[in-house]
Amino acid sequence: MDMIPNRKRLLCVNPAGFHRIAYNAWGNKHRSRPVVCAHGFSRNGRDFDPLARALAQTRSVYCPDAVGRGHSDWLLDRSHYNYDQYFRDAATLAGHVTASAADGSDDTLDWIGTSMGGIVGMMLAAQRNTPVRRLVINDIGAQISAASLNRIGAYVRETQVFESLEAYRHHLADIHGSFGPLTEAQWQHLAQHSHRRDEQGFHPHYDPQIASAFDNPIDQDVELWDVWSAIRVPTLLIWGTQSDLLSKDTIDRMLAIKPDLQVLEIADAGHAPALMRDVEIDAIRNFIATD
C-alpha cells in the first residue's frame, strides 16, 4: 500500500492572536531524529510528497504549510506575513517535533528548505543552540537577486481564477517551468495539491494577501551574509544552475565563508529544483543520513 501523510495542525501565535498551521506527518514518530521539509513562497507542504515518502522509510518527516498557504490559517493583518512570523512558526514546529521524538537521544532535527523555506532554515540554523543538526537549502543563499524577487511578486500579485484544474496545471507549468523537466504526472500532482475551488473556479491555494511582501518594487538584492556567517552546521546547497535567484558568484562567496558547504548542481533546472527526481532525493537522503 502506498504511504500517505497524516495531516495535523499546530497552534502558533502572531501579533494579533493565535493561528494554526497545518503540517503533513510521514512515517513513524518513534523513528529517530525528525526531518522538516519547508516549501517556497507560494507553494505548500505537499510539494515534498516524493521526497517525504522516500525519507519516511527510516525517518519521521514533517512538511508544514506556511501560514497563509495550503491548509494553514490565513492572517487577519496582511503586514504580519513576514519572515519574523515564518521564523516564529518554524521555531514552534521545531520544538513540537523534537519533543515528539521518542528515542530521547537529543532535541535536534534536519531541515530541508526550498527558497523561502531555505531562508527560514538558515535563520534557525544561525541561532545559538539551534535544533538544526543538518541543513539542506534548495536554490537559496546569502544574496538574493532583486530581479528574481520582482518576478515572483509579479505572479503572486495576480489573483487569477482558472476554469478547470487542467488550466491551472498549465499555469503552474508556465510560471514554474524552472522547477525542471517534470512529467505530466508530477505537474498534475502539484496542481492537485495546491488549488482551492469555489463557485468562481480554481484558485492557487494561498491567501492573496501574502503578496504584501511585494507591495513595493524591490530595487536592491536581499543580503543575508550575517545569517550565513553564523551558520555552523553541515549544509548542502542544491543549485539549479539556470537560476535567476542564486548566482555562481554568490555561491563562491558562500564557500569562501563556509568551505565545508556541499553543492549539488542541477543543470536542467533554475529556481528551484522540484526535489522530485532520484538525483535530488538520493543526494538529500545520503546527506542527512550522515552522523
C-alpha positions as CSV (number, residue, x, y, z in Angstrom):
1,M,0.0,0.0,0.0
2,D,1.3,3.5,-0.9
3,M,2.3,5.6,2.1
4,I,0.1,8.7,2.6
5,P,0.6,11.6,5.0
6,N,-1.3,12.3,8.1
7,R,-2.4,16.0,8.2
8,K,-2.2,17.7,11.6
9,R,-2.5,21.2,13.0
10,L,-0.3,23.2,15.4
11,L,-1.2,26.3,17.4
12,C,1.1,29.3,16.8
13,V,0.9,32.9,17.8
14,N,1.0,36.2,15.7
15,P,0.8,39.8,16.8
16,A,-3.0,39.8,16.5
17,G,-3.7,36.5,18.3
18,F,-3.4,32.8,17.6
19,H,-3.5,30.8,14.4
20,R,-2.9,27.2,13.4
21,I,-0.5,25.9,10.8
22,A,-1.2,22.6,9.1
23,Y,1.6,20.0,8.5
24,N,1.8,16.6,6.9
25,A,3.4,14.0,9.1
26,W,5.0,11.0,7.4
27,G,6.4,7.8,8.8
28,N,6.5,6.8,12.5
29,K,7.2,9.5,15.1
30,H,9.1,6.9,17.1
31,R,11.8,6.7,14.5
32,S,15.0,8.6,15.1
33,R,15.6,12.3,14.5
34,P,12.8,14.2,12.7
35,V,13.1,15.9,9.3
36,V,11.3,19.1,8.4
37,C,10.7,20.0,4.7
38,A,9.7,23.7,4.2
39,H,8.3,24.9,0.9
40,G,8.8,28.0,-1.2
41,F,6.9,31.3,-1.1
42,S,3.6,30.4,-2.9
43,R,3.7,26.6,-2.5
44,N,2.8,24.1,0.2
45,G,4.0,21.0,2.0
46,R,2.5,18.5,-0.5
47,D,5.3,19.6,-2.9
48,F,7.5,17.3,-0.9
49,D,5.5,14.1,-1.2
50,P,8.0,12.1,-3.3
51,L,10.9,13.2,-1.0
52,A,9.0,12.7,2.2
53,R,7.8,9.2,1.1
54,A,11.4,8.2,0.4
55,L,12.8,9.6,3.7
56,A,9.9,8.2,5.8
57,Q,11.2,4.7,5.2
58,T,13.6,5.4,8.1
59,R,12.7,8.9,9.5
60,S,9.8,10.8,10.8
61,V,9.1,13.6,8.3
62,Y,7.1,16.8,8.7
63,C,6.0,19.0,5.8
64,P,4.3,22.2,7.0
65,D,2.1,24.6,5.1
66,A,3.4,28.1,6.0
67,V,0.8,30.4,7.4
68,G,-1.5,31.7,4.7
69,R,-0.7,28.7,2.4
70,G,-2.4,25.3,1.9
71,H,-4.5,24.2,4.8
72,S,-2.9,26.7,7.3
73,D,-4.9,29.6,8.7
74,W,-4.9,33.0,7.0
75,L,-3.8,36.0,9.0
76,L,-6.1,39.0,9.6
77,D,-3.4,41.6,9.1
78,R,-1.5,41.3,5.8
79,S,1.5,43.0,7.3
80,H,2.0,40.0,9.5
81,Y,3.1,37.9,6.5
82,N,6.8,38.4,7.1
83,Y,9.9,36.4,7.9
84,D,9.7,37.2,11.6
85,Q,6.3,35.3,11.6
86,Y,7.6,32.4,9.5
87,F,10.6,32.1,11.8
88,R,8.4,32.0,15.0
89,D,6.1,29.4,13.4
90,A,9.1,27.3,12.4
91,A,10.6,27.5,15.9
92,T,7.2,26.4,17.3
93,L,7.1,23.5,14.9
94,A,10.8,22.6,15.7
95,G,10.0,22.4,19.4
96,H,6.9,20.3,18.8
97,V,8.5,17.7,16.5
98,T,11.7,17.3,18.6
99,A,9.6,16.9,21.7
100,S,7.6,14.2,19.9
101,A,10.7,12.1,19.0
102,A,10.6,9.1,21.2
103,D,14.2,8.0,21.3
104,G,15.1,10.8,23.7
105,S,18.7,11.0,22.4
106,D,18.7,14.7,21.7
107,D,16.4,17.5,20.6
108,T,17.7,18.1,17.1
109,L,16.2,17.8,13.6
110,D,17.3,18.0,10.0
111,W,15.9,20.9,7.9
112,I,15.2,20.8,4.2
113,G,14.1,24.2,2.8
114,T,13.2,25.3,-0.7
115,S,13.6,29.1,-1.4
116,M,11.6,30.7,1.4
117,G,11.8,27.5,3.4
118,G,15.5,27.6,3.0
119,I,15.7,31.2,4.3
120,V,13.8,30.1,7.4
121,G,16.1,27.2,7.8
122,M,19.1,29.4,7.6
123,M,17.6,31.7,10.2
124,L,17.0,28.8,12.5
125,A,20.5,27.3,11.9
126,A,22.2,30.6,12.7
127,Q,20.7,30.8,16.2
128,R,22.6,29.9,19.4
129,N,21.8,26.4,20.5
130,T,20.0,25.7,17.2
131,P,18.0,22.5,17.0
132,V,19.1,22.1,13.3
133,R,21.7,19.4,13.0
134,R,22.0,19.3,9.2
135,L,20.6,21.9,6.8
136,V,19.6,21.5,3.1
137,I,18.9,24.7,1.2
138,N,17.3,24.5,-2.2
139,D,18.3,27.3,-4.6
140,I,18.6,29.9,-1.9
141,G,21.6,31.6,-0.4
142,A,23.1,34.6,1.3
143,Q,22.3,37.1,-1.6
144,I,19.0,37.0,-3.4
145,S,18.5,38.8,-6.8
146,A,16.1,41.7,-6.7
147,A,15.0,40.9,-10.3
148,S,14.1,37.3,-9.3
149,L,12.0,38.6,-6.4
150,N,10.2,41.0,-8.6
151,R,9.5,38.1,-11.0
152,I,8.0,36.1,-8.2
153,G,6.0,39.1,-7.0
154,A,4.5,39.6,-10.4
155,Y,2.7,36.3,-10.5
156,V,1.9,36.2,-6.7
157,R,0.1,39.6,-7.0
158,E,-2.1,38.3,-9.8
159,T,-5.4,36.9,-8.5
160,Q,-6.2,34.6,-11.4
161,V,-9.1,32.2,-11.3
162,F,-9.0,29.1,-13.6
163,E,-12.0,27.4,-15.1
164,S,-10.5,23.9,-14.7
165,L,-7.8,22.0,-12.9
166,E,-6.2,21.4,-16.3
167,A,-6.0,25.1,-16.9
168,Y,-4.4,25.6,-13.5
169,R,-1.9,22.8,-14.2
170,H,-0.8,24.6,-17.4
171,H,-0.4,27.8,-15.5
172,L,1.9,26.1,-13.0
173,A,4.0,24.6,-15.7
174,D,4.3,28.0,-17.3
175,I,5.3,30.0,-14.2
176,H,7.3,27.2,-12.6
177,G,9.0,25.7,-15.6
178,S,12.3,26.3,-13.9
179,F,11.5,23.5,-11.4
180,G,13.0,21.2,-14.0
181,P,11.7,18.8,-16.7
182,L,8.8,17.3,-14.7
183,T,6.5,14.6,-16.0
184,E,2.8,15.3,-16.7
185,A,2.0,13.2,-13.6
186,Q,4.3,15.4,-11.5
187,W,2.7,18.6,-12.7
188,Q,-0.7,17.1,-12.1
189,H,0.4,16.3,-8.5
190,L,1.5,19.8,-7.9
191,A,-1.8,21.2,-9.3
192,Q,-4.0,18.7,-7.4
193,H,-2.5,19.7,-4.1
194,S,-2.1,23.4,-4.5
195,H,-5.5,24.7,-5.5
196,R,-8.8,25.6,-3.8
197,R,-12.1,25.6,-5.5
198,D,-15.2,27.7,-5.1
199,E,-18.1,28.8,-7.2
200,Q,-15.8,31.0,-9.3
201,G,-13.4,28.3,-10.2
202,F,-9.9,27.1,-9.3
203,H,-7.6,29.3,-7.3
204,P,-4.0,28.9,-6.1
205,H,-4.2,27.6,-2.5
206,Y,-2.9,30.6,-0.7
207,D,-4.1,33.9,0.8
208,P,-3.7,36.6,-1.9
209,Q,-2.6,38.9,1.0
210,I,0.8,37.1,1.2
211,A,1.7,39.3,-1.8
212,S,2.1,42.2,0.7
213,A,5.8,41.4,0.6
214,F,5.8,42.8,-2.9
215,D,3.7,45.9,-2.4
216,N,6.6,48.0,-3.5
217,P,9.2,47.1,-6.2
218,I,12.4,45.6,-4.8
219,D,15.3,47.6,-6.1
220,Q,18.2,46.0,-4.3
221,D,19.3,42.4,-3.8
222,V,18.5,41.0,-0.4
223,E,21.6,40.2,1.6
224,L,21.8,37.6,4.4
225,W,25.5,37.4,4.9
226,D,25.3,37.9,8.6
227,V,23.0,35.0,8.9
228,W,25.1,32.8,6.6
229,S,28.3,33.7,8.6
230,A,26.6,32.5,11.8
231,I,25.7,29.0,10.5
232,R,28.0,26.3,11.9
233,V,26.0,23.2,10.9
234,P,26.8,20.9,7.9
235,T,25.0,22.3,4.9
236,L,24.0,21.0,1.5
237,L,23.1,23.6,-1.2
238,I,21.1,22.4,-4.2
239,W,21.6,24.8,-7.0
240,G,19.6,25.0,-10.3
241,T,22.4,26.3,-12.5
242,Q,19.8,28.2,-14.6
243,S,18.5,30.0,-11.6
244,D,17.8,33.8,-11.8
245,L,17.8,34.0,-8.0
246,L,21.1,32.4,-6.9
247,S,24.3,33.2,-8.8
248,K,27.6,31.3,-9.0
249,D,29.3,34.4,-7.6
250,T,27.1,34.2,-4.5
251,I,27.9,30.5,-4.1
252,D,31.6,31.2,-4.4
253,R,31.4,33.8,-1.7
254,M,29.4,31.4,0.5
255,L,32.0,28.8,0.0
256,A,34.8,31.2,1.0
257,I,32.9,31.8,4.3
258,K,31.9,28.2,4.8
259,P,34.4,25.9,2.9
260,D,32.6,22.7,4.1
261,L,29.5,23.7,2.2
262,Q,28.4,20.9,-0.2
263,V,26.9,22.0,-3.5
264,L,24.8,19.8,-5.8
265,E,24.4,21.4,-9.3
266,I,21.2,20.6,-11.2
267,A,22.0,21.6,-14.8
268,D,18.5,21.3,-16.2
269,A,16.7,23.4,-13.6
270,G,16.6,27.0,-12.4
271,H,14.7,28.3,-9.4
272,A,14.1,25.9,-7.8
273,P,14.6,22.2,-8.5
274,A,11.4,20.4,-7.5
275,L,13.2,17.7,-5.4
276,M,11.1,15.1,-7.1
277,R,13.8,13.2,-9.0
278,D,16.1,10.5,-7.9
279,V,19.3,12.6,-8.3
280,E,17.9,15.2,-5.8
281,I,16.2,12.7,-3.4
282,D,19.3,10.4,-3.2
283,A,21.6,13.3,-2.5
284,I,19.4,14.6,0.3
285,R,18.9,11.2,1.8
286,N,22.6,10.5,1.8
287,F,23.5,13.9,3.3
288,I,21.1,13.7,6.2
289,A,22.0,10.0,6.9
290,T,25.5,11.1,7.9
291,D,26.1,11.4,11.7
